[in-house]
Amino acid sequence: MSNKLIDLQHITKSYSGNTVLDDLCLYIRENEFLTLLGPSGCGKTTTLRIIGGFETPDSGQVLFEGKDITALPPNKREVNTVFQKYALFPHMTIADNIAFGLKIRKKSSAYIKDKIKYALKLVNLDGFEDRMPDSLSGGQQQRIAIARAIVNEPKVLLLDEPLGALDLKLRQDMQYELIRLKNELGITFIYVTHDQEEALTMSDTIVVMNQGYIQQIGSPVNIYNEPENAFVADFIGDSNIIEGVMIRDELVEILGARFDCVDKGFGENNPVDVVIRPEDIDLLGPGEGALDGVVTDTIFKGVHYEMCVMSRGFEFVVHSTDYYPVDSKVSISVHPFDIQIMHKPESEDEKAVEIDE
Amino acid sequence: MNSSKNRYLASPYLIWSAGFIIIPLIMVLYYAFTDYDGRLTFSNVSAIIYYVNIKALVLSVIFSVVATLFCLLIAYPLCLILTTVIKNGSSFLSLIFILPMWMNSLLRTYAWQNILERKGVINGILAFLNLPPFYIINKPPAILLGMIYDFLPFMVLPVYNSVSRIDKDILNAARDLGADSFDTFVRIIWPLSLPGVISGITMVFVPSLTTFVISDILGGGKILLIGNVIEQLFTQDSDWNAGAGLSAILMIFIVISMFVTAKYDREDIK
């Protein structure tokens, strides 16, 4: 996992004056499961289409194994795409769909036959050779779309929200299926989604994007626990984002109360944004924690209760397995390492983030 | 209860098809197989073997096949351009091609007569430029031109519909899997557009086979197609039995052509 397989350098793309990607730089290593994550219109699909060759960037370069492929058409690239709506060929049988790329490459019929069998086995759809695409369910069609792509032994598989059209249970099954496929095939996956849970479950690396800018690149754990800005914190999971003042290293003031934390290097008496995950807040009896408050809302979520606690004009979202009825008087306590401090936005691309919220 | 209710809703259609399709069809067949006194005969139908009639029929088939072929050759590339090259404003451009359909076909045919005439628009311009005149009026090319012009929209519409309905991602998928433009056309676009092509062929071939107006106006009455023969039998000779006999023969051809196209339709699209 060291070589740069794909290297996007200073990619800019706009549609009729509307900038979708602005000076985007990103590299993808060999055998990586990389997810482009962001809300719709953040440029993630455009990035994928530029890698696939369906879009040409206005400026910038796409390097593949060090070679410039910016102007290469899709049929000449060693990548294959799984499309959001499967895009199976409706007039061909499943076998013909899977064989399409192999027939174009003039492989022998024995080879093609073996490959079809192998691919169908891989996606758990043995015996579907002679079915037509429209007789398959959405999940089955998506597996065929994946099978059709991987028989060509691409170096990179591009997946454009492939699970978007499936229901929740099927989506979760397919997530595990994709991880298994990735491990069995040993190829690079570039995955586009707006679903943070999907991204956290499957990826080695997550690239959080918004409004054409990369907000943060990191491992799922890194992105979740140490969001670099308010957008990432808000987009990945639920979070409480509160304005605070960094009194000095390892001490922050929120809503007039002082909390110990583990962050350093934010200066003294500087305004900052503070992120606290709902599951990291402990509710105690009144007066026992740092901030007193009143429970204003309680919803049973299955695994935990989601409660809103009003304290000094700020409404905290709290996840807890302990039940507190509405109007209970409580107090809030947070472990120092569960407090995440972020700089206030300074640069242009960070400001773009703020507008969106 | 629901289904019987639905059956009532279909009754206007049943009355319509009985009154305007089935009864006229039975009348045509009745006249075709009886003589002037109402006795059963096959002479009206077998009259097709007379030289004039068989010549008109063969000529009609040739004209229709050629006209259909030209319509397809013009319409298909046009539809490809409209759907792939010009994405914006393609609806306006296709409207331009459909627009003539809203005009009376007789009017359009007379317009072509004016354009092609010995002293018509084209020859007026050629004379003005001191160029030799151009005579195709009253000749087969004029009739063909009329057919192609009149029936082109019937080819463009279904072909455009089927080509434009092909999902862009399906074309992208073909490219992604290594197909160049030619492969994509042969393996994806053409087979997926076949239903449109087939209904276009039917919609051009059938009216071309039966027309008598175009050959009358642009052929100057010198070239007799099977439609002209039948028309003359009905209007000039008032021999309804003979006219109905040839109509029945023509119907067989139309049914055969529709049967063949429908068969292809099922085989290729499933």
Interface residues (C-beta under 8 A of the other chain):
Chain A: G52 G53 F54 P73 P74 N75 V79 N80 T81 F83 Q84 K85 A87 L88 F89 P90 H91 F100 G101 I104 R105 M132 R148 A149 N152
Chain B: D167 D169 I170 N172 A173 A174 R175 D176 L177 G178 A179 D180 D183 R187 I188 P191 L192 D268 I269 K270
